[in-house]
Structure formats: structure tokens, C-alpha cells
């Protein structure tokens, strides 16, 4: 970690009953509201108002979760997230006024577990903190857990390694979890909301998060992501993992954009 001047928050943050959350935001009004709601929900809260200060607080008192603003002085939230991730896994919720899909994808790729766009409901943010932490605290698979295989894919849940036809795949944490879930249920179609519940542990949120992950995942596991043969779009439903070669007729039902199209009268699966 860089040798930086001491942060203004010099005292150690006490560990709360529900865990320690580091809130990083340079807007004092937003920070005050978020900190207040988290404390009332039973969390201990540490604070920083720029990137370097956030990294110092992270190194000094490893939080259970970080609420991280994207637009920060001195160092943006993407870089802060990357540097935190380099020191070990920690759940991160990105907080930003920018709702562009490109920013959302980049935030998720750098390791963010959730992405909340301002303005937001503080109560909803607390619920998302609860959800992300609950998911992060799920017991890891046993060391002797059997690999998941199908369609040329091999995933080892214990080592968190993935391969396609013997080639290593560089998957993010959430991409791995999503592909593992689909491999456990080959041939079954899941809607985006259902995938959010099962993989993300969310009962709410933006379903486009699933769409973004599916598109990124296809780019890594498909021979031709524009004509996916493994992760299929099921019209009017969602997505399905096919571990056997698809028929020619099934290919015609694919939406290259990756978004499940609404069902139309007379069209069936």
C-alpha cells in the first residue's frame, strides 16, 4: 500500500454486531445519510472521502463490505476497487451518479458485487448490503467437491478454476458463480429475476445486471459469442445452458443481443 499522509479518520472503527462497512464518498451529505442508516441497521461504519484515504482505512481495518463511490477525488472508484481486490476478496457495492452500462460493466469487471445509481433509497442500500454480505458469508464448497462438467466446460468449485476444452478461463467471481449455477442445472431455462435470486442472492435490483454478465460470459466461453451454442436465449423466459449440440431450428430462436425477447402470440418453446 502506498506511503500516504494519515487520514483524518485516525481512530480504529469498532466491529459491529453485523460487521464493519467502509463508506467511501466525497459528498458529505450522502456519506452522512448512508452512515446513519447503516449504523441504525446494526453495522459499525468506517469512513473515507477520497481514494487514498479509502485504501489506508481498508489496510488498517479490513471491512466486511465497502460502499464505494465511483467519482472520487485523487483516485476513482474503479482503481480503488482494483487495489482493494489485489489484497484479497471483499464485497463491494459501487455507488455512482453515472448509470451508463459501460460504467456498470467496468464496475462489475473490477470486482463490484452490486452497482447502485444515485439518487437511491437509503433503505434499499441497507437491504443490498444485507444481501451481499449474506451471500459472501455462505460456506465455501468442501475441498473434495466434484468438478462441474458439460459442453466442454470444467469448473472446480474448490479451486475456483474454470476451463473450456482444456483452455483456462479468466472469470470474475460472479461470472464463475453464474456459470457454476447453470452447469448444475443443464437444459433448464431461468428468468433474469430467478438468476438474480439464485446467483446474486437479490430479491430486487436491476435485471440488466444479469444481461451484462451473460454477455460477458458468452464472450469467454462461446466459440462465436454472436451465435451462442452453450448459453442460449430462451424467448420470453431467459437463459438456458445447453451441454449438447443444438439443432438447426433452435439456432434460429437465438437473439444475438443476449436479451430475452418478450413472448409473442403464436410463438412457443
N, C-alpha and C positions, 0 to 999 in steps of 0.2 A: 504494500500500500504506500502511496506517496507520502513524503515527509511534508506535512502541511501545517499551517498555523492552527492553534487549538480552536475548536468550535465554541460558539457562545453557550451551547448546552453541555457543560462540562461534567455535571453530576451524573452518576450511573442511574439508569432508569430501572425502577423496581419491576420484578417479574410478576405480572398479574395472574390472577387465578386462571384466566382463559388464555394467557400468553402475552407476549410482548410484540407490539406493532410499531414499526418505524414509519412515521408520516413525513414525506418529503414534498414540500410545496412552498414556493416563494411568495404566494399570496397569503398574507396573514389572516385574512377573513376566512378563506376556505380552510386553512390549516386549523384555525380555532374551532370551526364547526365540526370538522372531521374528528379532531382530537376529543372534543366534548362528547360526541355520540359514541365513540369507541370506549371512552372511559366509563360512560354510563352503562355500556353493554358488558362491562367487567374486564376489559383489556387494560393492561399497562401500555403507555404510549411514550415513545421517544420521538424527538422532532429534529428536522434539519431543513434549512431553507435554500440550499444550493447543492450541486453535485458533490464537490469535495467534502463538504460537511457531512453529507449522507454517507459517503464511503468511510469516513472516520467513525461515525456512530455505528455503522454496520460492523466494522472491525472490532470496536470496543465492546459492544453488547449485541451479540448475534441475535437478531429478532426472529420471531416465529413467522412473520409476514411483513412485507413492505408495501405501503401505499405510496406510489411514486408518480409525481407529476412529470409529464413529458417535457414541457417547456421550462427549463431551469437555467439560471444564470451560471456561467463558467463551464458547465458541462451538461449536455442534455440527458434526458431520462434514458434514452437508448444506451448511451455509453455507460451511465451509472449501472444499469441493469446488467450489461455485459461484464463489467468489472466485479459486480457482486457475484454473478454466476461463476466467474473464474475461481472464486474462493469456496464454492460449494453450493448445493441446491438450497434455495429459499423461495417460498411462494411470493409472487409479485403481482400486484394489481396496478396497472397503468391508469393514471388519471390525467385527462387532457381535454382541452377545448377544441382539439382538431379531430374530426370524425372521419377523415379520409380513409378509404380502405387500405391505401398504401401504407399509411402510418400504423393502422391496426395490424396488418400483416407483419410489418417490421417489428412492432412491439411483441407480437406473439413469437416471431422467429428468434428474438433475443432472449426469450425465456419467460415472458409475462404469462401469467395464468389467466388473467382477465383484463378487460380493457373497458374503462368506464368514461363516457364522454360528458363533459360539463355542458350545461348545468345538470345536476343529478340530485336524486333524493338521498340525503344522508342515511336514512333508514335502510334504503336499498343497498347502499355501500356496506353498511354493517352486515346485512344479510349475505352479501357476496364475500366479505371477509370470513364470516362463519362457514360458508360453503367451501371456499378454497382451503381453509385450514382443516376442515373435516376431511376433505379429500386427501390432503397432504399427510394426514396422520393415519391413514389406512395402513394396516400392517403390510410390509413388503412380502412378496411371494417367497415361499420356502426355497432354500438353496438348491434343493433337488427337484424343483418344479420342472415338469416336462416342457420341452420346446413346443411352440405352436407352429404348425406347418400347413402349407397348402398353396397351390398355384405357383410353386417355385419359391415361395416365401418361407423363411425360417426365422422365428423370433424366440429369443431366450429371455423369459421374464426375469430370471435371477440376475443375469449379467447386463440386461438392458441392451443387448446387441441384436441387430437385425440384418438379414441377408436376402438378396434376391438372386437366384441361380448362382450362388456362391460369391456374389459381389456384395461387399459391405454397404449398408445404407446409413447415411448420416441423418437420423431422425431426431427431431426435438422431443422433449418429454411428452408433450401432448400428442404429437403425431404417433409416437410409439404406442401410447395408451389407446388411441383410436384404432390403429391397425390391429393391435392385440385383441381388442373387443370384437372387431369384425372377423378375425380369424377364429375366435371362439364360437362364432355364430355364422358359419359359411352358408350362403344361399338364402339367408333371411334378410328381408328388407326392413330398414329402420328409418323413421322420420327424423328430421333435424332436431325437433324438440326432444324426442326419445334419446337420441345420441347425446344431447346436452345433459340430460339427467344421468345417463348411464356412464358416460366417459368424463364429463366435466363435474358431475355432481351438482348441477344447477337445476333449480326448478323455475328459473326465469333467466332473462338475458336475450341478447341479440342472436337469432338463429344464423345470421350470416357468418358468425364465428365458425360454425361447422362447415359452411360452404368454403370458406377460405382454407381451412385445414384439409378438406377433401381435395381441393385443387392443388395445394402444395404437396400433399401425399401422393397424388397421381403423378406429379412431376418427378417423383423419386422412385416409384415402384412400377409404373407403366412403361412399356416399350415405346408407345406413342400416346402421350397424355391427351392428345386431341381425340383419339379413338380408344378410350379405355376398355380393357378386356377383363380387368380384375375388379376394380371398384366401379360398379355400374350405377347409373342413374335409373331409378325406377319412377316412371312418370306418375305424378300426383301423390307419391309416397315419400321417397327419399333416396336412400342408397343401399346397395347390396354388394357383398363380396362374392364373386364367382371364382371358385378354385378349379373349375373345369372349363375347357374351351367353349365359348359361346357360339350359338348358332348364328347363321347369317341374318335371320329375321330379327334376332334380339339386338343386333348391332344397329339396326335402323331406328330402334327406340331410344338411342342414346342422345343426350343433349351435350354437345361438346363444351358448352359453357360451365357445366357442372352443377347447375341449379335445377332441382326437381321442378319440372313444369307442372302447372295445375292440371288436374284431371279434366278431360273434356267428355262430353256426352258421346257415347258410342265407342270410346277408346277404353280398352281394358288390358289388364296384365294377366 
